[in-house]
């Protein structure tokens, strides 16, 4: 069975469009849809309950964030294929089945990401490398764009989106997981680290999967239309700060030992300064 897991916050109309697109292009696999609504104020939960009665709705009384919201969805899922899907997406063809077929054909892969297409029809840059100290320094300072190599190991400017290949960390917009792979890094019912409430939770999960030999595959053979960041746009300044804080938290979690720890305070300071510049001031970030 395929479980399609959607965490929603105040994107009622886009969520409706997403659910309708699944109905127009359903998987040949038996499937279920689980929607976790994070205390939306726009009537999202009521819309799902009235217009999509077959959808399993989990209506949270508070905004739990993306990681905990996904864990709530995983707790209510029954599938061996587990798809985390953003509500600001639309299916335009049989890409659900194509993604499952490509993951089946690559048994060593723990999950798969697909081509993301913007409203302008262009392929979005949706794949990055795992954050490293040099990669983040290259990205924040702009050196990565000019020098490439290890300094571009995070941004991956030269990633070929026309080629099916292993990809470190595709965006969490669409990630189809193999349940057996998730069980290798903990529980398939709560795979996300909730200390990353909004950002870098999928990066952390993909990194942990890679550590146990389960790479992520990217395929351009399947695609999804992606509006892009419609929830986070509503609280842009807070989300800029939250993304930078979660990046620093990720680096401390995975590189906070050995000789590399010496450089972490400097890199964290760079991240702090970048957040201050981008957000034009300080913000506390995500608040549940």
Backbone torsions as a table, in degrees:
resi	resn	phi	psi	omega
1	UNK	NA	147.6	174.9
2	UNK	-102.7	128.4	173.2
3	UNK	-108.5	121.3	177.9
4	UNK	-100.6	117.4	-170.0
5	UNK	-114.4	119.7	-175.0
6	UNK	-124.8	125.3	173.7
7	UNK	-104.9	125.9	-172.2
8	UNK	-124.6	142.1	170.7
9	UNK	-144.6	106.7	173.4
10	UNK	57.3	39.6	173.7
11	UNK	-129.0	52.3	-172.9
12	UNK	-54.1	-50.5	-175.4
13	UNK	-66.8	-40.4	177.3
14	UNK	-67.0	-38.9	177.3
15	UNK	-61.4	-43.2	177.4
16	UNK	-59.4	-45.5	179.5
17	UNK	-61.0	-42.0	179.0
18	UNK	-60.8	-49.4	-178.4
19	UNK	-64.4	-38.2	177.1
20	UNK	-65.6	-35.6	179.8
21	UNK	-67.9	-33.0	175.4
22	UNK	-67.0	-39.4	178.0
23	UNK	-64.9	-34.4	179.2
24	UNK	-75.9	-30.4	-177.3
25	UNK	-128.6	63.9	-175.1
26	UNK	-72.7	156.5	175.3
27	UNK	-75.2	148.3	173.3
28	UNK	-72.3	-19.6	175.0
29	UNK	-71.7	148.1	167.0
30	UNK	-57.0	135.8	-177.0
31	UNK	-145.1	159.0	174.9
32	UNK	-131.7	157.7	176.2
33	UNK	-122.2	127.6	175.7
34	UNK	-116.3	122.2	176.4
35	UNK	-112.2	122.7	171.7
36	UNK	-102.3	116.3	178.0
37	UNK	-99.3	123.1	-174.9
38	UNK	-89.3	63.6	175.4
39	UNK	56.1	46.0	178.5
40	UNK	-63.6	148.8	178.0
41	UNK	-104.9	5.8	-176.1
42	UNK	-104.8	12.0	178.9
43	UNK	82.9	16.8	-178.3
44	UNK	-58.8	-48.5	-176.8
45	UNK	-63.0	-42.1	179.5
46	UNK	-64.2	-38.2	178.1
47	UNK	-62.2	-46.3	-179.9
48	UNK	-61.5	-45.7	-177.3
49	UNK	-62.1	-37.9	-175.2
50	UNK	-87.3	-35.1	-173.5
51	UNK	-98.4	-20.9	-177.0
52	UNK	-133.0	68.5	-173.5
53	UNK	-64.4	-19.1	179.3
54	UNK	-82.9	-11.8	178.4
55	UNK	-75.8	136.1	176.2
56	UNK	-81.2	111.1	-175.2
57	UNK	-102.4	127.9	173.0
58	UNK	-114.9	106.5	-175.9
59	UNK	-98.5	104.1	179.9
60	UNK	-78.3	146.1	178.6
61	UNK	-83.3	-13.2	178.2
62	UNK	-133.5	160.9	175.1
63	UNK	-78.8	102.7	-174.6
64	UNK	-78.4	-14.6	-171.0
65	UNK	91.1	173.9	-173.6
66	UNK	-75.4	-43.4	-176.3
67	UNK	-65.3	-50.9	-179.6
68	UNK	-67.4	-36.6	176.8
69	UNK	-60.8	-42.0	177.0
70	UNK	-65.7	-40.4	177.9
71	UNK	-61.5	-37.2	175.2
72	UNK	-62.4	-39.0	178.2
73	UNK	-66.5	-44.2	178.9
74	UNK	-61.3	-36.9	178.5
75	UNK	-61.5	-28.3	-177.8
76	UNK	-100.8	9.9	-176.5
77	UNK	-97.5	148.9	-178.8
78	UNK	-117.1	-5.4	-169.7
79	UNK	-82.6	160.5	170.2
80	UNK	-89.0	-19.8	171.1
81	UNK	-108.8	127.2	-173.2
82	UNK	-126.2	112.6	-175.2
83	UNK	-107.4	117.3	169.4
84	UNK	-88.1	125.2	-171.8
85	UNK	-134.8	130.5	176.2
86	UNK	-76.7	148.2	-178.7
87	UNK	-73.2	-13.0	-179.9
88	UNK	-93.8	41.3	-179.7
89	UNK	-128.8	160.0	176.5
90	UNK	-141.1	138.8	170.9
91	UNK	-87.7	140.4	-179.3
92	UNK	-120.3	-4.6	-178.8
93	UNK	-159.0	-160.3	-175.7
94	UNK	-87.3	36.1	-174.3
95	UNK	-66.0	-24.5	175.1
96	UNK	-57.9	-48.9	-179.0
97	UNK	-71.2	-33.8	178.1
98	UNK	-63.8	-42.7	-179.6
99	UNK	-63.5	-43.0	178.3
100	UNK	-63.1	-42.2	-179.7
101	UNK	-63.0	-41.1	-178.9
102	UNK	-69.9	-34.2	177.7
103	UNK	-71.1	-38.2	175.7
104	UNK	-61.9	-36.8	-176.7
105	UNK	-75.8	-9.8	-179.7
106	UNK	-126.5	78.2	-171.5
107	UNK	-63.4	-19.0	179.1
108	UNK	-83.9	-9.7	179.3
109	UNK	-83.6	136.7	178.7
110	UNK	-89.0	-20.9	179.2
111	UNK	-160.4	175.0	-179.1
112	UNK	-143.7	140.7	170.6
113	UNK	-114.8	157.1	-175.1
114	UNK	-126.4	173.3	178.6
115	UNK	-62.3	133.7	175.2
116	UNK	-111.0	127.5	-174.7
117	UNK	-115.0	128.3	178.8
118	UNK	-76.4	174.7	179.9
119	UNK	-67.1	-16.6	177.0
120	UNK	-85.3	-1.1	179.3
121	UNK	87.6	-1.8	-178.3
122	UNK	-92.2	148.3	176.1
123	UNK	-69.1	127.8	179.2
124	UNK	-82.1	148.1	175.0
125	UNK	-79.1	100.7	-169.2
126	UNK	-120.1	9.0	-178.2
127	UNK	-122.9	132.5	174.7
128	UNK	-130.3	167.7	173.7
129	UNK	-86.0	170.8	174.9
130	UNK	-70.1	139.2	179.7
131	UNK	-61.1	130.4	171.9
132	UNK	-128.2	165.7	-178.4
133	UNK	-60.5	-46.9	-179.6
134	UNK	-69.1	-38.6	179.9
135	UNK	-63.7	-42.2	178.6
136	UNK	-68.9	-41.4	177.1
137	UNK	-60.6	-41.4	178.8
138	UNK	-64.9	-36.6	-179.1
139	UNK	-72.9	-47.2	-176.9
140	UNK	-65.8	-39.0	-177.0
141	UNK	-87.1	-13.1	-177.6
142	UNK	86.8	-1.9	-179.6
143	UNK	-64.3	-34.5	-177.3
144	UNK	-57.4	-40.8	-179.5
145	UNK	-64.8	-33.5	-176.0
146	UNK	-87.1	-37.2	-172.4
147	UNK	-103.1	-26.6	-178.6
148	UNK	68.1	-152.9	177.8
149	UNK	61.4	-141.1	-176.7
150	UNK	-63.3	-25.4	179.9
151	UNK	-75.4	-14.4	176.5
152	UNK	-109.5	16.6	-175.3
153	UNK	-72.2	-15.2	176.2
154	UNK	-92.1	-49.8	-176.0
155	UNK	-73.0	-30.9	-179.6
156	UNK	51.3	57.3	-177.0
157	UNK	-59.9	-28.2	-175.1
158	UNK	-98.8	13.9	179.7
159	UNK	-61.4	132.4	-177.5
160	UNK	-91.7	106.1	-177.0
161	UNK	-80.0	-0.1	176.4
162	UNK	-96.2	-2.9	-173.4
163	UNK	-115.4	129.5	172.5
164	UNK	-72.7	128.2	-173.7
165	UNK	-165.9	167.1	171.7
166	UNK	-66.2	136.2	-178.9
167	UNK	-131.3	127.9	-175.8
168	UNK	-56.1	-57.7	-177.7
169	UNK	-150.4	91.1	169.1
170	UNK	-64.2	154.5	178.3
171	UNK	-58.6	149.4	-178.6
172	UNK	-72.8	4.5	178.7
173	UNK	-53.1	-43.3	176.2
174	UNK	-142.8	110.7	174.5
175	UNK	-136.4	116.1	179.3
176	UNK	-98.5	115.5	-175.8
177	UNK	-102.5	147.9	169.1
178	UNK	-88.6	122.7	-176.2
179	UNK	-55.8	-41.5	-178.7
180	UNK	-60.7	-32.2	178.0
181	UNK	-70.4	-42.1	180.0
182	UNK	-61.7	-33.2	-179.6
183	UNK	-68.4	-17.1	177.6
184	UNK	-76.8	-18.3	-178.0
185	UNK	-115.8	21.3	179.9
186	UNK	135.0	-131.0	-178.1
187	UNK	-108.0	133.8	175.2
188	UNK	-72.5	-6.5	178.3
189	UNK	-93.8	-11.5	176.7
190	UNK	-155.8	66.7	-172.7
191	UNK	-78.9	-17.5	-174.6
192	UNK	-88.9	140.4	174.9
193	UNK	-80.4	112.7	-173.4
194	UNK	-76.0	-1.6	172.0
195	UNK	-75.5	-5.4	171.1
196	UNK	-113.8	78.4	-168.1
197	UNK	-64.6	-34.9	-176.7
198	UNK	-119.2	-50.9	-173.5
199	UNK	-114.5	155.4	174.0
200	UNK	68.2	4.1	174.8
201	UNK	-69.3	-40.0	177.7
202	UNK	-73.5	-31.2	176.4
203	UNK	-63.5	-45.6	177.7
204	UNK	-60.8	-42.9	-179.5
205	UNK	-65.9	-44.3	179.3
206	UNK	-64.6	-35.9	177.8
207	UNK	-66.1	-41.6	178.4
208	UNK	-66.2	-36.4	175.4
209	UNK	-63.9	-42.6	179.4
210	UNK	-61.8	-36.2	-179.4
211	UNK	-64.1	-23.5	178.0
212	UNK	-103.6	16.0	174.1
213	UNK	87.4	14.7	179.7
214	UNK	-110.1	92.4	179.8
215	UNK	-73.7	167.5	173.3
216	UNK	-103.5	136.5	178.3
217	UNK	-101.5	142.6	170.1
218	UNK	-113.3	135.6	174.8
219	UNK	-132.0	135.4	173.6
220	UNK	-87.1	-1.3	-177.5
221	UNK	-74.3	-19.5	174.6
222	UNK	-117.4	152.1	-175.9
223	UNK	-146.3	160.8	175.0
224	UNK	-144.7	142.1	175.2
225	UNK	-82.2	131.4	-173.4
226	UNK	-127.2	119.8	178.2
227	UNK	-72.9	-45.9	170.6
228	UNK	100.9	105.4	168.3
229	UNK	62.1	32.0	-173.9
230	UNK	-70.0	-29.2	176.4
231	UNK	-75.8	-48.1	-175.1
232	UNK	-69.2	-25.0	177.9
233	UNK	-61.0	-25.3	-176.5
234	UNK	-69.6	-23.3	179.8
235	UNK	-136.3	59.7	-167.9
236	UNK	-59.1	-48.2	-176.1
237	UNK	-61.5	-44.5	179.1
238	UNK	-62.6	-38.4	-176.9
239	UNK	-73.4	-31.1	173.5
240	UNK	-60.7	-47.8	-179.9
241	UNK	-66.3	-39.4	-179.5
242	UNK	-64.0	-40.3	-179.4
243	UNK	-64.4	-40.7	-179.6
244	UNK	-71.0	-38.7	177.1
245	UNK	-63.9	-41.5	179.8
246	UNK	-67.9	-33.6	175.7
247	UNK	-62.8	-46.9	178.5
248	UNK	-62.2	-41.2	178.8
249	UNK	-62.0	-40.3	178.6
250	UNK	-61.7	-46.4	-178.5
251	UNK	-62.9	-41.0	179.1
252	UNK	-67.4	-35.1	179.8
253	UNK	-66.0	-44.6	-170.8
254	UNK	-100.5	-14.9	-179.1
255	UNK	-128.0	17.7	-175.1
256	UNK	-85.2	24.4	177.9
257	UNK	-134.6	156.8	176.0
258	UNK	75.5	-161.8	-172.9
259	UNK	-66.1	-28.4	-176.6
260	UNK	-66.6	-22.4	-179.1
261	UNK	-61.9	-23.8	179.4
262	UNK	-61.5	-35.7	-176.8
263	UNK	-85.6	-13.7	-173.0
264	UNK	-62.6	-41.2	177.6
265	UNK	-59.4	-39.7	179.3
266	UNK	-65.9	-44.4	179.5
267	UNK	-65.2	-41.3	178.4
268	UNK	-61.8	-36.8	177.2
269	UNK	-65.1	-42.3	176.1
270	UNK	-59.1	-42.4	179.8
271	UNK	-64.1	-42.0	177.9
272	UNK	-60.7	-46.6	-179.8
273	UNK	-63.2	-42.7	179.1
274	UNK	-60.9	-40.4	178.0
275	UNK	-64.2	-43.0	-179.8
276	UNK	-60.6	-41.3	-179.2
277	UNK	-69.6	-49.0	-177.3
278	UNK	-64.1	-40.1	-176.6
279	UNK	-89.1	-7.5	-178.7
280	UNK	57.1	47.6	179.4
281	UNK	135.0	175.2	-175.4
282	UNK	-90.4	148.8	171.7
283	UNK	-147.6	149.5	-176.7
284	UNK	-72.5	-18.4	-179.6
285	UNK	94.4	-152.3	-175.3
286	UNK	-67.9	134.7	174.0
287	UNK	-127.3	123.2	-178.8
288	UNK	-68.3	NA	NA
